[in-house]
Amino acid sequence: MNPVEKTLSYAELALNDLQSQHGPEILRSIILVAFLVAVRLIIGRLLGWNESLRIEDRRQWLVNSRNILFMLGVLGLGLIWARELESLLLSVLALGVGLIIATKELILCVSGTLVRRASNSYSVGDDIQLGTIRGRVIDVGWLATTVLEFGPGQGTHLMTGRILTFANSLVLTQTVSRENTMGSYVMHHFQMQVPYSVPPQRSLALVRALAFEQTLPYFAPAYKQWQKQKKRHFIDSPQIEPQITLQTATDLCYALHVRLVMPDSQRQEIEQHIIQGFLTQAFPDPDPLPDTLADASLSQFVAPETLDGRP
């Protein structure tokens, strides 16, 4: 049997199967369509013979009758094939529900990406915190975001060396905190707990002096940058001067909350300078280390050519 005969045979079998299963519906559909076509032709003839009506009126009647007959045809065919259409709709609905369940996570990830783009939540280079994830964004895709982790804990700004990847669907359920929204200069916060043996007023004076010493060179450039952000985004710029507040913590100590302006790249360095300077002045060491050990650096223990990458 050649391909043409085989195709004709399959078509004949399909036609016979369709006729055996849906013969009454096919017959009713043909009768309905023939009846509507006949009515359409009759109306057209009647309007053509009736010269008492204007051309615009006859055209309007012709268009209205055609639309009404079309709606009647659709309604009639829907009633004739109601059972088959119900089965088809149920199948399509089941398929759609299955696809949604199977691709739920992908849909959520793509939705999270669209929300991130629409709200400009973060982009490559931003320092963000999302739930317990905190780090610098190095890659953003349609399904996931990759960050270089900061740590340990939530209060430090050191690279841990770990790379974290999270699904973009978390943007829909978690609050995104962006730490460097104001550009290269940021407002950095940290806390120190001090025992009551050190008078609070002395602690405030020491920390304030150290804070001004470390951050004074950055006041002018940070102010210029934030003024640009204020004009662009219509937001109030924060105060440039260091803010130190006192708060009771436990029966043994109180807390100093410090807020400073500084370059984004020097958060950890400046914070450590202030903490170490405060501890040195508040709790002087009666037996200090030799200067060679106190000021030890990597260059004292490793040859300079090794640091430069030379063998």
N, C-alpha and C positions, 0 to 999 in steps of 0.2 A: 504494500500500500504506500503510495507516494505521499509526500507532506501535504499536498492540497487535499487529497481524499481523507487523510487523517484529520485535518482541520475541519472539514465539512462534517465528518462523522462525530467529532466532539461537539460541534455546534448543534447538530441534530439531537444528540443525546441531551444537551443542556436545554434546548427548546422543549423537548418532550417532558423533561423533569419539571421545568417551569410551568408548563401547561397542566400537568397532572396535579401539581401542588397549589397553583394559584390561578387555575382556569376561570373560576367565577369572578375573581377580582379583575382579571384582565378583560373579560367580557364587559363587565360594568364600566370599567374605565374607558373602553372604546366607545360604548354607547353614550356615556356622559360627554366625552370630547366631541363626538359627532353631533350630538344635540346642541352643544354650545356653539360649535362652528356654524351649524345651520341657523341658529337664532341670530348669530352675528351677521350672516349674509342677508337674512331677511330684513333685519333692521337697516342695514346699509342700502338695500334696494328701496325700502319704504322712504328713507330719508332722501334718496336720490330722486324719487318720483314726486316728493312733496316740494314743489317750487314756491309754495307760499311762505316758507321759512327762509330767513336770510342765510347766506353762506356761513357766516360765523356761528349762527345758532345750530345749523345742521352739523357743522364740524364739532361743536361743543357736545351735541347729543351723541355723535359718533364716538368721541373720545370717552365720554362718561359710560356709554353702554359697553365699550370694550373693557374698561377697567372693572366694571361691575361683573361682567361675564368672566373675566380672568379670576377675580376673587372667588366667585361661585365655583369655578373649576378647581381652584386650589383647595377650597373647603370640601368639595365633593370627593376629590381624590384622597384627601386626608381621611375622610370618613370611611371610604372604601378600603384603604390600606391601613386602617388604624391599628389592627393587631400586629401586622408586620412592622409598622413604624415603631410601635411600643417595644417590640423585641430588639429592633435596631438601636433605639435610644438607650435601652438598658445596657446593651453590649458596649456602646460608645461610652456611657457613663462609667461602667465598670472598668473599662480600659483607662479612662482618664483618671479615675481614683487610684488605680494601680500605679500609673505613671507618677502621680503626685507623691504617693507614699514612697515609691522607689527612689525618687529624686528629691526628697524633702530637704536633705542637708545641702545639696547643690543649689537648690532654689534659695535657701536661707543665706548661703554664702554669697550668691550673686546679689541678693537683696541687700545684704550688709554692705557690699561694695558700692551699690548705687546710693545708699544712705550716706556712706562715707564721702563719696564724691559730691553729693548734693550739699552736704553740710560742711564740707572741707574740714573734717575732723582731724586729719593728720595726713602727712605726706612723707616722702623719703627725706631723712635728716632730722625729723622732729623727735623730741624726747617725750615719750608718752607713758601713761600708766593705764592699764585696762585690767580691772580686777586685781589679781596678784601678780600680773605680768607688768614689768617695768623695764624700759630700755629705749634704745635709739633705733628708729625705723631704718632698715637698710634695703628692704624690698617690699613692694606692694603689688599683689596680683589680684585676679578676679575672684579667687577662692581663698587665699590665705595671705597673711602678712608676716614678715620676718623681722625680728629685732635683735640687737645686741643687748644682752641683759645687763642691768645695773644692780649692784648689791655690795655686800650682803644686806638684806633687810630693805626697808623702804626709806631709810634716812640717809643713805650714802649714795655717792655718785661715781663709784668705781666700776669699771668693766669687769665682770666676772669671767669673761672668756667664753661664756656659753651663748649659743645662738638659739633663740626660741621662735617657734612658728605657731601661730594660732589662726583658727578659722575666722574669716570675716563675719560669720554669723554672730560672733560675740558682740559686735558693734550694736546689734539689735537689742541685746539684753544687758549689756554692761555699760557703765559710764566711762567715757574716754576722757582722760585728763592729759592735756598737752602742756608741758612745763616751759617750753621756750616759745610761747606765742608772741612775744614782743621782739623777736629777732635774736641778734648775737648777745644782747645783754638781758639778764633774767633777774627776777626776784627770787632769792634763795632763802629758805627757811630751815632752821635747825634748832634743837633744844638741848640745854645743858641742865643737869640736876646737881645742885650744890648743897652740901650739908649746912645746917643752921649755925655751925661753928664759924662760918664766914658770914659776916654781916651782909644782909641783902643790898644795902646802899653801896658798900664797897664793891660787891660783885657787879652791880649795875655800872658803876663808874669805870671799873677795869674793862668790862666787855665793850662799853661804849667807846672808850679810847682806842682799844684794839680794832674795833669795827671801822672807826673813822680812818685810822692809820692804813688799813688794808684796802678800803674801798674809795677813798677820796679821789684818786686819779680817774675813776670811772664815772664820776657824777656828770660831768659835762657831756661826754659822748652818749651816755645813756639817756640824758635828758633830751638831746637832739633826736635820738632815734625814737623815743616814745612820743615826742611831739608829732613826728611824722605819722606814727601809728594812730595817734589821737585824731588827726585830721582825716586820715583814710577810713578809719572804722567808726568814728564818732563815739569814742570811749574816753573815760577819764583816765589820765595817766597816774600811776601811783607815786607816792612821795619818794624822792631820791635818797633822803637821809636814812641812816640805819635806825631801825625801830627795835627797841629791846623792852620786853614786858615781863613782869614778875607774876608768878602764879604759885600758889601752894600745891605741893605734890603729895607728900606723905608727912608723917610725924617726924621724920628724920631729915628731910631735905625739902627744898623748894626748887622750882623750875624757872629757868630763864629762856624765854622764847626770842630768838634773834631772827630778824628779817633784813637782808642786805641786798644791794644791787651789785652785780658783778658780771664779768664775762661768762658766758655759758661754759666755756672750756676750762675755767679755773674754779669751779664750785668747790671741789674737794680740797684743792690746795689752800684756798683762802679760809675755808671752814677750819681746817686743821691748824693753820697759823693762829687763828683766834683762840681755839680750844687749848692748844699747847701753851700759848702766851698767857692765857688766863690761869691755867693750872700752875705754871711756873711762878707767877706772881702771887697767887693766892695760897699756894702750898710750897714755899721755897724748900729746896732739898738741902738738908744740913750737911750732906756728904756728896757733893756733885761729882759727876763723872769727869775724867780728864777731857780737855778740849778735843783731843784727837778722836776720842770715841763719841763724844756728844755731836761733833760735826762730821761724822763719818759719812762718806758717800761711796757710790759704786766705783767711781774712778780710782779710789784708794786701793781697791782689791782686784780690779781688772785692768789689764793694760789698755791704754787709750786706743791702740790700733784695733783691738778686739771690739771695742764699742763702735768704731767706725765701720765695722764689717770686714776689716782686712784680716787675713790669717796671721 
